[in-house]
Amino acid sequence: MSQFDPAFLRGLTRPRLARSSAGGPARRDVLRLMGAAGAGLALSACGVKGQGGKEKVSQSDVEKYWAGKAKNGRLNWANWPGYMQDDRETIKAFEKETGVKVTYKEVIQEMGPWFGKIQAPLAAGQSIGFDLMVMTNGIQLEQCRQLGYLAPLDLSKLPNFQANAGPSFKNPSYDPGNAFTVPYESGVTGIAYNTKYVKEEITSIAQLFDPKYKGKVGMMGDSQELGNFGMFLLGIDPEKSTKADWEKAAAKLREQRDKGIVRKYYSQDYVDAVSKGDVWMTMAWSGDVYSLTSPDVKFVVPREGGTIWTDNLCVPKTAENPVDALTLMDWLFVPENNAPLTEFINYMPPIPATQKLIARKAEQAGGADKKDLTRLSTSPLIFPSQADLARLRHYRRLTQAEETEYQKIFEPISKGS
């Protein structure tokens, strides 16, 4: 496992619109990283036993799970810090419209520790105290899926998801057919570059390997992110990659390192580095670049491809109020319900129609609000073009055995071995 979880780090410097910023915590507090990461990674690497998941969920599986379950009028939701307005505007609107009382807790700091907390009760078939949780696509979500810890979703009860989710957010490789998850928010790993120092347009991952930028390139230290870019360079789809592909990509990445092209392998501090010109171009997360006020730093999805990561809504199999959870999941896919949340979070919503609503609101606003809303509604970091979306790929789904091989191949690169 890589030293830092990209799901924990990305987007830490993201701004919020002025009317929502009072006292709000950063989405994922980096100061917690040093204390949490080691324990979490150890937990996520442990062998675990569960109730037995399925690669494919049948309609009878869905019907069996939901048979006899009814709306209870209450819901316990576990989420990351900073993923809801400070005044809980969205939750209040949902409660008013549906009558369902929501208990909302920001208890997820990083996927490893969260999985470690919920694994034992889920394996024993016991409640974890939550009916809805937000999990990032990656190793821990895959473990929950494989081990049978997640409720199979009744998509017939999610008509707003079916009608309003963008095609790029349906049937993801990490959850075929949206059997267990629907997206909450997403972001992109691409390239950021400082136009004060880079006088050409950056469009390709190959430019990160160009010797003329020796010592001025930043790469990410996380092995999944780094590995994906190595594979993109070679025209390999990470989602369909093999061990042989990983070895080829690792060889190119070692060559880049050994030629001195890479100044540093970053976790989060690349933001300051590219802003100040310590590096001229770097792998970057879209949320970080959106947060920058400097007009000199640009973000691009390279033509070879970029990584899309998604934080997902899912229901623990032992949820006490799963129907209420399903109700909230579908309610969030009404564009009018999603727009205020997107205004606050400043990440990529899974609902394309949200963009027009925010643009319309910008037309009616004035002053700082108008400026913020216009920037949000027109930003390709929040609303990528279809061409950019078509080039995005997820992380490879890894079994525990594959994960060991993957890390053995890519992890030494950033460590200089």
Disulfide bonds with the S-S distance in Angstrom:
none
